[in-house]
Amino acid sequence: MFLKNIKWLHIVSLLAILVITALVLWLFSSSRMADKMRLSNVYGEVSTLDDNARCLVVDISKKSDNPQIPNLRFYDTEKRDFVKFDKPDVITRVEEIRPGHYALYDRCGVQLYSIVMPYASDDIYIQMSGDIRVIDCTPYAYERQDDDYKNAESPFNPKATEQHLIEYYNENEHCAAELMDYVSNNPETLGYDFEQLNKNTDVGIYTSHDKKIRFYTWNTGYGGTSPEYVAYVQYDNGKTVNVSRFHPMTDSRYVCASDVSKDAYSTHESGLINSLYQTENNDGTPVYIAILNNRASGSEGSQDAYALQIKDGKLLKIPFIDKEGNEVLSVGSRYSIPDWYFTTDGLGWSWVMSFDNDTQTLYIPERGDLVMTDRYDKYRLTDGHLRYEGNGAGFWLHPSLHDFKRLCGIYQTESKLIRIDLLADGSYRYASWNKKYAMSSEPELVITGWTDIVDSAIVFENADCQYIVPAGRSGNDDEFDRVVIKRNGKVIQETKV
């Protein structure tokens, strides 16, 4: 009896092992299939058209038995798996947002799904018979060669292709998908600058100094005041040139979509690359600093800095050591878009995050609320980390003006650039330049000392003259909006800012 129980125990154990093995293989197969689907969609426009709608990608890489109708599968970007429609009979209206992008609504007008067809063309159609039952496309949509932007004479002719893409953009108001198809199929493009494409289309292209890494980035047009941005990274790993969707906004040490997914993190968020800088580690290996821009609303913006290195063929994050001594994978800033615009008169966007090539220092706006002060936390690459090295003014400001608490405002007249700062003791400082000079040059006039604020204006006294400037701006029509100079109480100059 005892031996019989042991025999059954062995059988049960063996069955359990087989079941577990089958489950692991199924999960691995499902994950690999999902990864393949994500990688095959090089368009980067997989984004919901509504917060309440699930986003589905149509996979038409496999044909059905009927040569006229490819086999369609739907990939749910939230569940990260292939799915079936829950209740296809409730979909009663389809609205084409743009070629290949559809919104599916129920009888009440509620959007249930967003559909993205990666290989969409004018030949894709939706068959309607009563309720929506079938989403279909012709073989041409899958097999098309896109002669509009591919050069027929040579498989790799970037200059000609660049011109085709610009023409395509002028006709269709988009060319990012076509560009990414070309880049993905031609790794040699990493050595071509695409300068004209960068200037004449909505695709931003940023290449490192050593031409080992490049970003392609654009606004998909979705999201309204909270835009859906896309970024792709192309980099030389020493053996091949990889192209992947850029997804650094996770706790993964990786930044490429396929690596992040395999690291068990979701890849639904990206951003618009704003700048790309290059520095070096102690051993001379290059480190790349990418600035990722996003907007939470029409009034709230954000930028995040990521330090990257190519290691063992992968693109990895290098940690930061912040002010508190914590190791973090990025440093960032959140700011009020209108406040910063009016405070700097529109001149301050390049100051939000910047890099001083002379000192190899990264400048990050100091932490606080959404109102920025124009003071910065400084980071430098040391011993494999971007380490906090103190707080200070921007390197683009003349050293004589670095001692201040916060920027009050920058004002431009026809001939002058004026900067007003609040100092640590509560007084204000006036500094002005001829407009042909940058703020890195020595100002032609500086006035310090205690001042008066009268009717939303700051009054500075200098010998027998008074300089009256706005105390701040927020865009309201009733604000004081002039620079007035008086001598002995008489107005000798008055200019709108």
RODREN-458001 format. One record per residue (C-alpha): residue number from 1; z, y, x; residue in three letters. Coordinates in Angstrom, 2 decimals, always signed. Each point is the difference from the previous one (the first is absolute). Layout:
<sites>
<NUM, <Z, Y, X>, ALA>
...
</sites>
This chain:
<sites>
<1, <+0.00, +0.00, +0.00>, MET>
<2, <+0.89, +2.33, +2.85>, PHE>
<3, <-3.32, -0.73, +1.76>, LEU>
<4, <-1.90, +0.58, -3.23>, LYS>
<5, <+1.66, +3.43, -0.41>, ASN>
<6, <-0.96, +0.92, +3.60>, ILE>
<7, <-3.59, -1.05, -0.70>, LYS>
<8, <-0.14, +2.22, -3.08>, TRP>
<9, <+1.58, +2.82, +1.97>, LEU>
<10, <-2.76, -0.28, +2.61>, HIS>
<11, <-2.66, +0.04, -2.73>, ILE>
<12, <+1.51, +3.07, -1.68>, VAL>
<13, <+0.31, +1.77, +3.37>, SER>
<14, <-3.61, -0.78, +0.84>, LEU>
<15, <-1.19, +1.30, -3.38>, LEU>
<16, <+2.05, +3.18, +0.48>, ALA>
<17, <-1.57, +0.55, +3.43>, ILE>
<18, <-3.49, -0.52, -1.45>, LEU>
<19, <+0.69, +2.46, -2.86>, VAL>
<20, <+1.39, +2.62, +2.40>, ILE>
<21, <-2.94, -0.46, +2.37>, THR>
<22, <-2.49, +0.34, -2.86>, ALA>
<23, <+1.79, +3.14, -1.22>, LEU>
<24, <-0.04, +1.57, +3.49>, VAL>
<25, <-3.70, -0.83, +0.40>, LEU>
<26, <-0.76, +1.48, -3.42>, TRP>
<27, <+1.91, +3.18, +0.79>, LEU>
<28, <-1.69, +0.28, +3.39>, PHE>
<29, <-3.42, -0.55, -1.58>, SER>
<30, <+0.70, +2.58, -2.71>, SER>
<31, <+1.20, +2.51, +2.58>, SER>
<32, <-3.02, -0.59, +2.21>, ARG>
<33, <-2.31, +0.39, -2.97>, MET>
<34, <+1.73, +3.22, -0.99>, ALA>
<35, <-0.15, +1.32, +3.55>, ASP>
<36, <-3.69, -0.81, +0.14>, LYS>
<37, <-0.56, +1.86, -3.24>, MET>
<38, <+1.82, +3.06, +1.27>, ARG>
<39, <-1.95, -0.01, +3.23>, LEU>
<40, <-3.34, -0.45, -1.72>, SER>
<41, <+0.53, +3.20, -1.98>, ASN>
<42, <-0.85, +2.54, +2.69>, VAL>
<43, <-0.42, +2.83, -2.49>, TYR>
<44, <+3.62, +1.07, +0.04>, GLY>
<45, <-0.12, +1.25, -3.58>, GLU>
<46, <+2.30, -2.59, -1.53>, VAL>
<47, <+2.24, +2.36, -1.92>, SER>
<48, <+1.19, +0.22, -3.56>, THR>
<49, <-1.52, +2.65, -2.22>, LEU>
<50, <+3.23, +0.25, -1.96>, ASP>
<51, <+3.64, -0.66, +0.90>, ASP>
<52, <+0.32, -2.54, -2.82>, ASN>
<53, <-3.17, -1.94, +0.78>, ALA>
<54, <-0.25, -3.03, +2.22>, ARG>
<55, <-2.73, +0.20, +2.60>, CYS>
<56, <-2.38, -2.95, +0.26>, LEU>
<57, <-2.69, -0.60, +2.58>, VAL>
<58, <-3.06, -1.98, -0.99>, VAL>
<59, <-0.89, -2.74, +2.46>, ASP>
<60, <-3.68, -0.91, -0.25>, ILE>
<61, <-0.27, -1.83, +3.31>, SER>
<62, <-0.53, -3.36, -1.73>, LYS>
<63, <-2.83, -0.68, -2.45>, LYS>
<64, <+0.32, -2.14, -3.10>, SER>
<65, <-2.39, -2.79, -0.99>, ASP>
<66, <-2.04, +2.57, -1.87>, ASN>
<67, <-1.96, +1.92, +2.69>, PRO>
<68, <-0.28, +3.00, -2.33>, GLN>
<69, <+3.77, +0.42, -0.35>, ILE>
<70, <+2.25, -0.09, +3.07>, PRO>
<71, <+3.44, -1.52, -0.32>, ASN>
<72, <+2.48, +2.84, -0.46>, LEU>
<73, <+3.65, -0.21, +1.01>, ARG>
<74, <+2.58, +2.74, -0.37>, PHE>
<75, <+2.48, +0.86, +2.73>, TYR>
<76, <+3.17, +1.78, -1.13>, ASP>
<77, <+1.02, +2.45, +2.75>, THR>
<78, <+3.58, +0.12, -1.31>, GLU>
<79, <+0.55, -3.77, -0.22>, LYS>
<80, <-2.16, -0.56, +3.09>, ARG>
<81, <-1.70, -2.97, -1.58>, ASP>
<82, <-3.00, -0.95, -2.11>, PHE>
<83, <+0.72, +0.22, -3.72>, VAL>
<84, <-1.53, -0.48, -3.43>, LYS>
<85, <+0.00, +2.65, -2.70>, PHE>
<86, <+3.15, -0.43, -2.07>, ASP>
<87, <-1.64, +0.95, -3.30>, LYS>
<88, <-3.65, +0.92, +0.49>, PRO>
<89, <-0.50, +0.31, -3.75>, ASP>
<90, <+2.15, +3.16, -0.15>, VAL>
<91, <-2.35, +1.98, +2.25>, ILE>
<92, <-2.22, +2.06, -2.25>, THR>
<93, <-1.37, +2.82, +2.17>, ARG>
<94, <-1.25, +0.33, +3.55>, VAL>
<95, <-0.44, +3.35, +1.72>, GLU>
<96, <-1.94, +0.28, +3.24>, GLU>
<97, <+1.89, +2.32, +2.33>, ILE>
<98, <-2.61, -0.17, +2.75>, ARG>
<99, <-2.44, -2.70, +1.14>, PRO>
<100, <+1.93, -3.24, +0.28>, GLY>
<101, <+3.26, +1.43, -1.39>, HIS>
<102, <+0.99, -0.60, -3.62>, TYR>
<103, <+2.99, +0.66, -2.23>, ALA>
<104, <+0.65, -2.58, -2.77>, LEU>
<105, <+1.78, +1.17, -3.18>, TYR>
<106, <+1.54, -1.71, -3.01>, ASP>
<107, <-0.43, +0.99, -3.66>, ARG>
<108, <+2.68, +2.68, +0.33>, CYS>
<109, <-1.69, +1.65, +2.95>, GLY>
<110, <+2.53, -1.31, +2.53>, VAL>
<111, <-1.53, -0.83, +3.36>, GLN>
<112, <+0.89, -3.60, +0.83>, LEU>
<113, <-2.01, -0.57, +3.15>, TYR>
<114, <-1.89, +1.72, +2.77>, SER>
<115, <-2.99, -1.99, +1.21>, ILE>
<116, <-1.46, +0.51, +3.47>, VAL>
<117, <-3.26, -1.76, +0.81>, MET>
<118, <-0.40, +0.12, +3.79>, PRO>
<119, <-3.75, -0.59, -0.05>, TYR>
<120, <-0.77, +2.18, -2.98>, ALA>
<121, <-3.45, +1.41, -0.65>, SER>
<122, <-1.98, +1.28, -2.96>, ASP>
<123, <-0.78, -3.63, -0.88>, ASP>
<124, <+3.61, -0.83, -0.91>, ILE>
<125, <+0.51, +0.08, -3.72>, TYR>
<126, <+2.64, -0.96, -2.55>, ILE>
<127, <-1.10, -2.16, -2.91>, GLN>
<128, <+1.53, +1.05, -3.31>, MET>
<129, <+0.02, -2.08, -3.14>, SER>
<130, <+2.77, +1.11, -2.30>, GLY>
<131, <+3.02, -0.14, +2.27>, ASP>
<132, <-0.66, +0.04, +3.73>, ILE>
<133, <-0.40, -3.60, +1.13>, ARG>
<134, <-2.17, -0.08, +3.10>, VAL>
<135, <-0.24, +2.12, +3.12>, ILE>
<136, <-3.20, -0.89, +1.75>, ASP>
<137, <-2.25, +1.04, +2.88>, CYS>
<138, <-3.45, -1.00, +1.16>, THR>
<139, <-0.69, -1.84, +3.26>, PRO>
<140, <-1.61, +3.15, +1.40>, TYR>
<141, <+3.37, +1.76, -0.10>, ALA>
<142, <+1.35, -2.67, +2.32>, TYR>
<143, <-3.02, -0.50, +2.24>, GLU>
<144, <-1.18, +3.63, +0.33>, ARG>
<145, <-0.68, +1.32, +3.49>, GLN>
<146, <+0.66, +3.72, -0.58>, ASP>
<147, <-3.12, +1.34, +1.71>, ASP>
<148, <+1.12, +3.49, -0.95>, ASP>
<149, <+2.31, +0.16, +2.97>, TYR>
<150, <-0.94, -2.87, +2.34>, LYS>
<151, <-2.69, +0.68, +2.55>, ASN>
<152, <-2.90, -2.39, -0.49>, ALA>
<153, <-1.27, +0.20, +3.58>, GLU>
<154, <+3.16, -1.06, +1.82>, SER>
<155, <+3.25, -1.81, -0.95>, PRO>
<156, <+1.90, +2.51, +2.14>, PHE>
<157, <-1.33, +3.53, -0.02>, ASN>
<158, <+3.08, +2.19, -0.65>, PRO>
<159, <-1.76, +3.35, +0.25>, LYS>
<160, <-2.59, -0.93, -2.61>, ALA>
<161, <+2.65, -1.67, -2.16>, THR>
<162, <+2.19, +3.09, +0.22>, GLU>
<163, <-2.86, +2.13, -1.34>, GLN>
<164, <-0.64, -2.52, -2.80>, HIS>
<165, <+3.71, +0.12, -0.92>, LEU>
<166, <+0.00, +3.79, -0.14>, ILE>
<167, <-3.07, -0.05, -2.25>, GLU>
<168, <+1.62, -2.69, -2.12>, TYR>
<169, <+3.15, +2.15, -0.28>, TYR>
<170, <-2.01, +3.06, -1.06>, ASN>
<171, <-1.62, -2.03, -2.77>, GLU>
<172, <+3.01, -2.04, -1.18>, ASN>
<173, <+3.05, +2.10, +1.05>, GLU>
<174, <+1.48, -2.99, +1.85>, HIS>
<175, <-0.88, -2.16, +2.99>, CYS>
<176, <+3.32, -1.47, +1.18>, ALA>
<177, <-0.73, -3.49, -1.34>, ALA>
<178, <-3.41, -0.09, +1.62>, GLU>
<179, <+1.42, +1.30, +3.28>, LEU>
<180, <+2.68, -2.69, +0.07>, MET>
<181, <-2.60, -2.70, -0.65>, ASP>
<182, <-1.97, +1.22, +2.99>, TYR>
<183, <+3.04, +0.38, +2.25>, VAL>
<184, <+1.34, -3.45, -0.93>, SER>
<185, <-3.32, -1.63, +0.88>, ASN>
<186, <-0.56, +1.98, +3.20>, ASN>
<187, <+2.98, +0.05, +2.39>, PRO>
<188, <-2.05, +2.11, +2.43>, GLU>
<189, <+0.58, +2.99, -2.30>, THR>
<190, <+3.38, +0.54, +1.67>, LEU>
<191, <-1.96, +1.60, +2.84>, GLY>
<192, <-1.94, +2.35, -2.29>, TYR>
<193, <+1.75, +3.22, -1.10>, ASP>
<194, <-1.54, +0.54, -3.50>, PHE>
<195, <+0.52, +3.72, +0.59>, GLU>
<196, <-2.55, +1.15, -2.60>, GLN>
<197, <+1.34, -2.42, -2.61>, LEU>
<198, <+3.50, +1.36, +0.58>, ASN>
<199, <-1.23, +3.57, -0.50>, LYS>
<200, <-2.28, -0.54, -2.98>, ASN>
<201, <+1.81, -2.54, -2.22>, THR>
<202, <+3.47, -0.53, -1.43>, ASP>
<203, <+0.80, -2.79, +2.49>, VAL>
<204, <+2.40, +1.08, +2.74>, GLY>
<205, <-0.58, -1.74, +3.34>, ILE>
<206, <+2.60, +0.13, +2.80>, TYR>
<207, <-0.58, -1.67, +3.38>, THR>
<208, <+2.49, -0.40, +2.84>, SER>
<209, <-0.64, +1.57, +3.39>, HIS>
<210, <-0.73, -3.39, +1.61>, ASP>
<211, <-2.23, -1.01, -2.94>, LYS>
<212, <+1.98, -3.20, -0.52>, LYS>
<213, <+1.11, +0.82, -3.54>, ILE>
<214, <-1.48, +1.93, -2.91>, ARG>
<215, <+0.99, +0.84, -3.57>, PHE>
<216, <-2.27, +0.47, -3.01>, TYR>
<217, <+1.78, +1.65, -2.91>, THR>
<218, <-0.84, +1.57, -3.37>, TRP>
<219, <+1.21, +0.93, -3.46>, ASN>
<220, <-1.10, -2.54, -2.63>, THR>
<221, <-0.01, +2.63, -2.74>, GLY>
<222, <+2.69, -1.82, -1.96>, TYR>
<223, <+3.59, +1.02, -0.59>, GLY>
<224, <-0.40, +3.63, -1.11>, GLY>
<225, <+2.68, +2.15, +1.63>, THR>
<226, <+1.28, -3.10, +1.80>, SER>
<227, <-3.24, -1.10, +1.66>, PRO>
<228, <-0.81, -3.56, +0.98>, GLU>
<229, <-0.95, +0.15, +3.67>, TYR>
<230, <-1.59, -2.71, +2.12>, VAL>
<231, <+0.08, -0.54, +3.75>, ALA>
<232, <-1.79, -2.63, +2.07>, TYR>
<233, <+0.65, -0.68, +3.67>, VAL>
<234, <-2.54, -1.27, +2.51>, GLN>
<235, <+1.33, -1.03, +3.39>, TYR>
<236, <-0.91, -1.89, +3.15>, ASP>
<237, <+2.55, -2.76, +0.60>, ASN>
<238, <-1.45, -0.96, +3.36>, GLY>
<239, <-2.14, -2.85, -1.30>, LYS>
<240, <-1.53, +1.25, -3.24>, THR>
<241, <-0.12, +3.12, -2.15>, VAL>
<242, <+2.05, -0.34, -3.18>, ASN>
<243, <-0.42, +1.96, -3.23>, VAL>
<244, <+2.81, -0.08, -2.56>, SER>
<245, <+1.63, +1.98, -2.77>, ARG>
<246, <+2.84, +2.08, +1.49>, PHE>
<247, <+3.36, -0.62, -1.72>, HIS>
<248, <+2.91, +1.27, +2.13>, PRO>
<249, <+2.36, +0.94, -2.86>, MET>
<250, <+1.97, -3.25, +0.07>, THR>
<251, <+2.85, -1.49, +2.02>, ASP>
<252, <-2.49, -2.25, +1.76>, SER>
<253, <-0.61, +0.62, +3.70>, ARG>
<254, <-3.71, -0.45, -0.72>, TYR>
<255, <-2.30, +2.62, -1.55>, VAL>
<256, <-3.23, -1.88, -0.82>, CYS>
<257, <-0.23, -1.24, -3.59>, ALA>
<258, <-0.52, -3.69, +0.81>, SER>
<259, <+2.86, -0.05, +2.53>, ASP>
<260, <+2.35, +1.87, -2.34>, VAL>
<261, <-0.77, -2.41, -2.85>, SER>
<262, <+0.63, -3.02, +2.21>, LYS>
<263, <+3.28, +1.66, +0.97>, ASP>
<264, <+0.95, -0.25, -3.73>, ALA>
<265, <-0.28, +3.71, -0.82>, TYR>
<266, <-2.02, +1.67, -2.76>, SER>
<267, <-2.92, +2.18, +1.08>, THR>
<268, <-0.44, +2.20, -3.06>, HIS>
<269, <+0.75, +3.34, +1.74>, GLU>
<270, <-2.01, +1.81, +2.64>, SER>
<271, <-0.72, +3.65, +0.73>, GLY>
<272, <-2.40, +2.54, +1.45>, LEU>
<273, <-0.08, +0.13, +3.79>, ILE>
<274, <+0.64, +3.59, +1.03>, ASN>
<275, <-0.05, -0.19, +3.81>, SER>
<276, <-0.18, -2.51, +2.84>, LEU>
<277, <+1.64, +0.58, +3.39>, TYR>
<278, <+0.22, -2.09, +3.16>, GLN>
<279, <+2.76, -0.29, +2.59>, THR>
<280, <+1.04, -2.60, +2.60>, GLU>
<281, <+2.85, -2.41, +0.53>, ASN>
<282, <+1.84, -0.22, +3.31>, ASN>
<283, <-2.33, -2.80, +1.11>, ASP>
<284, <-3.10, +2.05, -0.85>, GLY>
<285, <-0.91, -1.88, -3.18>, THR>
<286, <-1.31, +2.30, -2.74>, PRO>
<287, <+2.01, +0.84, -3.10>, VAL>
<288, <-1.66, +1.58, -3.02>, TYR>
<289, <+1.79, +2.29, -2.45>, ILE>
<290, <-1.55, +0.11, -3.48>, ALA>
<291, <+1.09, +2.57, -2.59>, ILE>
<292, <-0.21, -1.26, -3.58>, LEU>
<293, <-0.20, +2.58, -2.78>, ASN>
<294, <+0.93, -0.56, -3.68>, ASN>
<295, <+0.76, +2.04, -3.11>, ARG>
<296, <+2.56, -0.98, -2.61>, ALA>
<297, <-1.19, +2.79, -2.32>, SER>
<298, <-1.86, +3.27, +0.05>, GLY>
<299, <+3.07, +1.65, +1.51>, SER>
<300, <+1.53, -2.66, +2.27>, GLU>
<301, <-1.65, -1.22, +3.16>, GLY>
<302, <+1.05, -2.34, +2.78>, SER>
<303, <-1.05, -0.96, +3.50>, GLN>
<304, <+1.13, -3.02, +2.01>, ASP>
<305, <-0.57, -0.73, +3.68>, ALA>
<306, <-0.65, -3.54, +1.28>, TYR>
<307, <-0.17, -0.96, +3.67>, ALA>
<308, <-2.37, -2.92, +0.62>, LEU>
<309, <-0.95, -2.28, +2.84>, GLN>
<310, <-2.46, -2.87, +0.36>, ILE>
<311, <+1.89, -3.11, +1.05>, LYS>
<312, <-1.18, -3.62, +0.02>, ASP>
<313, <-3.03, +1.01, -2.03>, GLY>
<314, <+2.12, +1.59, -2.77>, LYS>
<315, <+0.75, +3.59, -0.90>, LEU>
<316, <+3.79, +0.46, +0.08>, LEU>
<317, <+2.42, +2.85, -0.71>, LYS>
<318, <+2.12, +1.39, +2.82>, ILE>
<319, <+3.48, +0.98, -1.29>, PRO>
<320, <+1.45, +3.50, +0.00>, PHE>
<321, <+3.60, +0.77, +1.00>, ILE>
<322, <+1.05, +2.80, -2.36>, ASP>
<323, <+2.62, +2.75, +0.30>, LYS>
<324, <+2.79, -2.36, -1.08>, GLU>
<325, <-1.07, -2.65, +2.51>, GLY>
<326, <-1.46, -2.31, -2.64>, ASN>
<327, <-3.13, -2.04, +0.67>, GLU>
<328, <-2.59, +0.73, -2.69>, VAL>
<329, <-3.67, -0.92, -0.36>, LEU>
<330, <-1.14, +3.51, -0.92>, SER>
<331, <+1.20, +3.58, -0.30>, VAL>
<332, <-1.11, +2.31, -2.75>, GLY>
<333, <+0.35, +3.19, -1.97>, SER>
<334, <-0.08, +0.89, -3.69>, ARG>
<335, <-0.90, +3.56, -0.89>, TYR>
<336, <-0.86, +2.37, -2.83>, SER>
<337, <-3.74, +0.66, +0.19>, ILE>
<338, <+0.02, +3.43, -1.72>, PRO>
<339, <+3.09, +1.18, +1.90>, ASP>
<340, <-1.51, -0.84, +3.39>, TRP>
<341, <-3.36, +1.47, -1.00>, TYR>
<342, <+1.46, +3.37, -1.00>, PHE>
<343, <+2.54, +0.06, +2.85>, THR>
<344, <-2.71, -0.46, +2.65>, THR>
<345, <-2.83, +1.74, -1.90>, ASP>
<346, <-1.92, -3.27, +0.17>, GLY>
<347, <+0.16, -0.16, +3.82>, LEU>
<348, <+2.71, -2.65, +0.34>, GLY>
<349, <-1.64, -3.29, -0.96>, TRP>
<350, <-0.62, -1.02, +3.62>, SER>
<351, <+3.67, +0.70, +0.78>, TRP>
<352, <+1.45, -2.55, -2.44>, VAL>
<353, <-0.36, -2.66, +2.68>, MET>
<354, <-1.60, +0.69, +3.35>, SER>
<355, <-0.16, -1.23, +3.57>, PHE>
<356, <+0.25, +2.03, +3.21>, ASP>
<357, <-2.38, -1.59, +2.50>, ASN>
<358, <+1.48, +1.98, +2.90>, ASP>
<359, <+3.52, -1.40, -0.45>, THR>
<360, <-1.02, -3.18, -1.90>, GLN>
<361, <+2.45, +0.98, -2.76>, THR>
<362, <-0.26, -0.76, -3.72>, LEU>
<363, <+1.30, +2.72, -2.34>, TYR>
<364, <+1.46, -1.11, -3.35>, ILE>
<365, <+1.39, +2.57, -2.52>, PRO>
<366, <+3.80, -0.10, +0.09>, GLU>
<367, <+1.60, -1.84, -2.90>, ARG>
<368, <+1.15, +1.91, -3.04>, GLY>
<369, <-1.15, +0.71, -3.50>, ASP>
<370, <-3.63, +0.57, -0.95>, LEU>
<371, <+0.09, +3.54, +1.43>, VAL>
<372, <-0.96, -0.16, +3.69>, MET>
<373, <+1.51, +2.31, +2.61>, THR>
<374, <-2.75, -0.13, +2.67>, ASP>
<375, <+2.43, -1.69, +2.39>, ARG>
<376, <-0.71, -3.49, +1.27>, TYR>
<377, <+1.56, -3.20, +1.31>, ASP>
<378, <-1.73, -0.94, +3.25>, LYS>
<379, <-0.87, -3.58, +1.05>, TYR>
<380, <-1.37, -1.36, +3.27>, ARG>
<381, <-1.06, -3.50, +1.01>, LEU>
<382, <+2.64, -1.45, +2.35>, THR>
<383, <+0.67, -3.65, +0.85>, ASP>
<384, <-2.14, -1.33, -2.84>, GLY>
<385, <+1.48, +2.23, -2.73>, HIS>
<386, <-0.76, +3.43, -1.44>, LEU>
<387, <+3.41, +1.59, +0.65>, ARG>
<388, <+1.54, +3.12, -1.54>, TYR>
<389, <+0.33, +2.68, +2.67>, GLU>
<390, <+1.43, +2.96, -1.89>, GLY>
<391, <-0.95, +2.70, -2.46>, ASN>
<392, <-2.03, +3.14, +0.56>, GLY>
<393, <-2.79, +2.34, -1.03>, ALA>
<394, <-3.64, -1.02, +0.05>, GLY>
<395, <-1.80, -0.01, +3.34>, PHE>
<396, <-2.67, +2.25, -1.54>, TRP>
<397, <+2.50, +2.89, -0.24>, LEU>
<398, <+0.65, +2.32, +2.95>, HIS>
<399, <+3.20, -1.04, +1.86>, PRO>
<400, <+1.61, +3.43, -0.53>, SER>
<401, <+0.11, -0.72, -3.74>, LEU>
<402, <+1.46, -3.55, +0.07>, HIS>
<403, <+3.53, +1.10, -0.93>, ASP>
<404, <+0.17, +0.17, -3.81>, PHE>
<405, <+1.51, -1.84, -2.96>, LYS>
<406, <-3.01, -0.17, -2.33>, ARG>
<407, <-3.36, +1.56, -0.66>, LEU>
<408, <+0.02, +2.49, -2.90>, CYS>
<409, <-3.69, +0.74, -0.15>, GLY>
<410, <-3.31, +0.62, +1.72>, ILE>
<411, <-2.13, +2.87, -1.23>, TYR>
<412, <-3.56, +0.93, +0.90>, GLN>
<413, <-1.55, +3.41, -0.40>, THR>
<414, <-3.52, +1.00, +0.97>, GLU>
<415, <+1.02, +0.45, +3.64>, SER>
<416, <+3.50, -1.44, +0.45>, LYS>
<417, <+1.81, -3.32, -0.10>, LEU>
<418, <+3.69, +0.50, -0.82>, ILE>
<419, <+2.82, -2.53, +0.22>, ARG>
<420, <+3.49, +0.48, -1.50>, ILE>
<421, <+2.86, -2.29, +1.05>, ASP>
<422, <+3.62, -0.31, -1.10>, LEU>
<423, <+2.24, -0.12, +3.07>, LEU>
<424, <+3.24, -1.96, +0.46>, ALA>
<425, <+2.19, +3.10, -0.49>, ASP>
<426, <-1.55, +0.76, -3.41>, GLY>
<427, <-2.29, +2.80, +1.18>, SER>
<428, <-3.79, -0.01, -0.14>, TYR>
<429, <-2.68, +0.33, +2.66>, ARG>
<430, <-3.43, +1.60, -0.27>, TYR>
<431, <-2.79, -1.07, +2.39>, ALA>
<432, <-3.66, +1.00, -0.16>, SER>
<433, <-3.25, -0.78, +1.80>, TRP>
<434, <-3.53, +1.27, -0.12>, ASN>
<435, <-1.82, -2.58, -2.15>, LYS>
<436, <-2.28, -0.99, +2.85>, LYS>
<437, <+2.99, -1.48, +1.84>, TYR>
<438, <+1.92, -3.19, -0.77>, ALA>
<439, <+3.77, -0.16, -0.49>, MET>
<440, <+0.25, -1.78, +3.34>, SER>
<441, <-0.75, +3.36, +1.67>, SER>
<442, <+2.63, +2.68, +0.51>, GLU>
<443, <+0.43, +2.12, -3.16>, PRO>
<444, <-0.96, +3.68, +0.26>, GLU>
<445, <+3.03, +1.14, -2.01>, LEU>
<446, <+3.41, -1.61, -0.62>, VAL>
<447, <+2.74, +1.63, -2.10>, ILE>
<448, <+3.46, -1.57, -0.30>, THR>
<449, <+3.31, +1.16, -1.36>, GLY>
<450, <+1.61, +0.28, -3.40>, TRP>
<451, <-2.39, +0.86, -2.78>, THR>
<452, <+0.08, +0.78, -3.70>, ASP>
<453, <-1.65, -1.94, -2.83>, ILE>
<454, <-1.14, +2.37, -2.75>, VAL>
<455, <-1.96, -1.13, -3.08>, ASP>
<456, <-1.12, -3.31, +1.60>, SER>
<457, <-1.01, +1.77, +3.22>, ALA>
<458, <+1.56, +0.02, +3.48>, ILE>
<459, <+0.27, +3.40, +1.67>, VAL>
<460, <-0.08, +0.06, +3.83>, PHE>
<461, <+0.95, +3.14, +1.94>, GLU>
<462, <-1.74, +0.78, +3.31>, ASN>
<463, <+0.60, +3.49, +1.44>, ALA>
<464, <-1.34, +2.45, -2.61>, ASP>
<465, <-2.04, -2.70, -1.80>, CYS>
<466, <+0.75, -2.41, -2.80>, GLN>
<467, <-1.86, -3.29, -0.44>, TYR>
<468, <+0.25, -1.41, -3.52>, ILE>
<469, <-1.13, -3.59, -0.61>, VAL>
<470, <+0.49, -2.59, -2.79>, PRO>
<471, <+3.30, -1.90, +0.11>, ALA>
<472, <-1.92, -3.13, -0.95>, GLY>
<473, <-2.87, -1.17, -2.18>, ARG>
<474, <-0.33, -2.59, -2.74>, SER>
<475, <-3.32, +0.98, -1.57>, GLY>
<476, <+1.34, +2.08, -2.88>, ASN>
<477, <-2.09, +3.04, -0.97>, ASP>
<478, <+3.01, +2.34, -0.16>, ASP>
<479, <+1.10, -0.67, +3.60>, GLU>
<480, <-0.02, +2.66, +2.68>, PHE>
<481, <-3.30, -0.73, +1.77>, ASP>
<482, <-0.54, +2.80, +2.53>, ARG>
<483, <+0.83, +1.05, +3.53>, VAL>
<484, <+1.02, +3.67, +0.04>, VAL>
<485, <+0.59, +2.11, +3.10>, ILE>
<486, <+1.82, +3.31, -0.34>, LYS>
<487, <+0.68, +2.70, +2.59>, ARG>
<488, <+2.78, +2.41, -0.80>, ASN>
<489, <-0.09, -1.21, -3.59>, GLY>
<490, <-3.74, +0.60, -0.45>, LYS>
<491, <-2.41, -2.93, -0.60>, VAL>
<492, <-2.51, -0.15, +2.86>, ILE>
<493, <-1.39, -3.46, -0.76>, GLN>
<494, <+0.06, -2.35, -2.99>, GLU>
<495, <-1.86, -3.31, -0.01>, THR>
<496, <+0.00, -2.93, -2.42>, LYS>
<497, <+0.80, -3.42, +1.45>, VAL>
</sites>
